[in-house]
Amino acid sequence: MREVEPESVFDVMVVLRSMLPDLIITDLEMPNCHGVSLIRMVREDPVLKHTRILVISVHNDDAMIRGLSQQNIQGFLIKPVQTRRVVISATAILESQAFEAGLELRALGGEAS
């Protein structure tokens, strides 16, 4: 896992493209980079568009959360949040991704590992 301190959302995108992460954990309010802009750019990027995203934020406005769900995020946690809850949520998202990959492989006639 790598923490990125961006100068801009574009800097973050360069790092993400070089890392190709399985999961992005982001806040909505960051210095020099708004999380909603980052999520939008990830979803528009042909390489990153299927990357899982977990959002952590102090904002709990229903309209904002609905808007984020339209961006196909996989999780949303409201601050303050315990580290254990972040780990549990991230693990569940990644396990779901692995399960889905196994199903896709079986559908293609292969075997899941």
C-alpha positions in Angstrom: 0.0 0.0 0.0 1.3 3.5 -0.9 0.1 6.8 0.4 0.2 9.6 -2.2 0.5 13.3 -1.2 -0.5 15.0 -4.5 0.3 18.5 -5.8 -2.8 18.0 -8.0 -5.4 15.4 -9.1 -3.2 15.0 -12.2 -0.2 13.9 -10.1 -2.4 11.3 -8.4 -3.5 10.0 -11.8 0.1 9.6 -12.9 0.9 7.6 -9.8 -2.3 5.5 -10.1 -1.5 4.6 -13.7 2.0 3.5 -12.8 0.7 1.4 -9.8 -2.5 -0.1 -11.2 -4.0 -0.6 -7.7 -6.7 -3.1 -7.0 -8.3 -0.6 -4.6 -8.2 3.1 -4.1 -9.0 4.5 -0.7 -9.7 8.2 -0.9 -11.0 11.1 1.2 -13.3 13.7 -0.5 -11.4 16.6 1.1 -7.7 16.6 0.4 -5.2 19.4 0.0 -4.8 20.2 -3.7 -7.1 17.4 -4.8 -10.9 16.9 -4.4 -11.9 13.3 -4.1 -15.0 13.6 -6.4 -12.7 14.9 -9.2 -10.3 12.1 -8.6 -13.1 9.5 -8.7 -14.5 11.0 -11.9 -11.1 11.0 -13.6 -10.5 7.3 -12.5 -13.9 6.3 -14.0 -13.1 8.1 -17.2 -9.6 6.6 -17.5 -9.6 3.5 -19.8 -6.9 1.7 -17.7 -8.3 2.6 -14.2 -12.0 2.7 -14.8 -12.7 -0.7 -13.2 -10.5 0.0 -10.1 -12.4 -0.5 -6.8 -12.9 2.7 -4.8 -13.5 3.1 -1.0 -14.4 6.6 0.1 -13.8 7.9 3.6 -15.3 11.3 4.5 -16.8 13.6 7.1 -19.6 14.4 4.7 -22.7 12.3 5.0 -25.1 14.2 2.8 -27.5 11.7 1.2 -27.5 13.5 -2.2 -23.7 13.5 -2.3 -23.5 9.8 -1.4 -26.1 9.0 -4.1 -24.0 11.0 -6.6 -20.9 9.0 -5.6 -22.8 5.7 -6.0 -23.5 6.7 -9.6 -19.7 6.9 -10.0 -19.6 3.1 -9.1 -17.8 3.3 -5.8 -17.7 0.1 -3.8 -17.8 1.6 -0.3 -18.3 4.7 1.8 -17.3 5.2 5.4 -18.1 8.3 7.5 -15.4 9.8 9.7 -14.4 9.3 12.4 -13.8 5.7 11.5 -11.7 3.1 13.2 -8.7 1.6 11.3 -10.2 -1.8 11.9 -13.4 -0.8 10.0 -11.3 0.5 7.1 -9.4 -2.8 6.9 -12.6 -4.9 7.1 -14.3 -2.8 4.4 -11.2 -2.9 2.1 -10.8 -6.7 2.6 -14.5 -7.3 1.8 -14.2 -5.2 -1.4 -11.1 -7.1 -2.5 -12.5 -10.5 -1.6 -15.6 -9.6 -3.7 -13.4 -8.7 -6.6 -11.5 -12.0 -6.3 -14.8 -13.9 -6.1 -16.1 -12.1 -9.2 -12.9 -12.8 -11.1 -13.3 -16.5 -10.3 -16.9 -16.5 -11.6 -15.8 -14.8 -14.8 -13.0 -17.3 -15.3 -15.4 -20.2 -14.8 -17.8 -18.7 -17.3 -15.0 -18.7 -19.8 -14.4 -22.4 -19.2 -11.3 -22.0 -17.0 -10.7 -22.8 -13.4 -10.6 -20.3 -10.6 -7.5 -20.5 -8.3 
